[in-house]
Amino acid sequence: MADLVTIIGLILVLEGLPYFAFPKTFKAWVARMLEFPESRLRVFGLISMGFGLILIYLARHSGWLAG
């Protein structure tokens, strides 16, 4: 359970970073994203999720990042 809470906390930190560090640039980026077709956003989301799953697999099963 502690791992889950840690992961959620890390996600929140990473998600909040652009809002805090680059608010003006982030707002402009979001405005441009509204112009993208939904299909492009779905592909981007799918690629991001796939990359995340690959990182999780490597971290958990291959000894990569093992200390």
N, C-alpha and C positions, 0 to 999 in steps of 0.2 A: 504494500500500500504506500509505503514511503517513496518507492520509486515512481509510482503513478503521480503522486503529489509533486514530486521533484520535476517530472517531465512537464506537467501542466504549468508549473511555475516558470520553467525555462521557455515554454512556448509563449506565455504571456509577456515575458521580458523581450523575446525576439519580435513578437508582434507589435509591442509598444515602442520599440526603438525608432522606427522611421517617423512616427508621430512626434516623438520628443526631439530627435536630432535634426530632422529635416522637414518641418511641417509644411513649409511653402512648396518645396519640391514634391512632397508626397501628395498634396492637394492637386497639383498640376498633373501628376501621374494618374491619379484616380480619375480626373476629368477626361484624360485621354483614354483610359480604360473603358469609359462609358460608350465610346465610339466603336469599340471592338465588337464584332459579331459574337454571339453566344458560343458558337462552335469553336472559335479561337480560344475563348476563355476556358471552355471544357477541355480542350486539348492541353492547354497550359496546366490546368489542374491535374489532369491525368498524368502528365509527365512529372509534375512535382511530387505527386503521391508515389509514383513508381520509383523515382529517385530516393525518396524517403524510405520506402520499403527496402531498397537495395542497401542503403546505409545501415538500417536496423539489422538486416541479415548479416552484413559484414561485421558489424560490431558484436553481434551475439554469437555467431557460429564459426567465424574463420580465425578468431584470435586477433583480428585487426583491432587495434586500440587497446589490446590487453596490456595491463600494467604490471 
